[in-house]
């Protein structure tokens, strides 16, 4: 059987487009968490990335 639980908060950082990155050899899949009912509740802008806090 499956045990399913919800996560209260998700912390996610996204690299800005201005940062040069190489194409991943084996990219990881990360779903769009907004499709699962999470909303951005906080956002902090840094030089090379943006940090987000999501909550349901």
Secondary structure, DSSP 8 states (H G I E B T S, - for coil): -------SEEEEEEE-TTS-----SS------GGGGT-EEEEEEE-SSEEEEEEE-
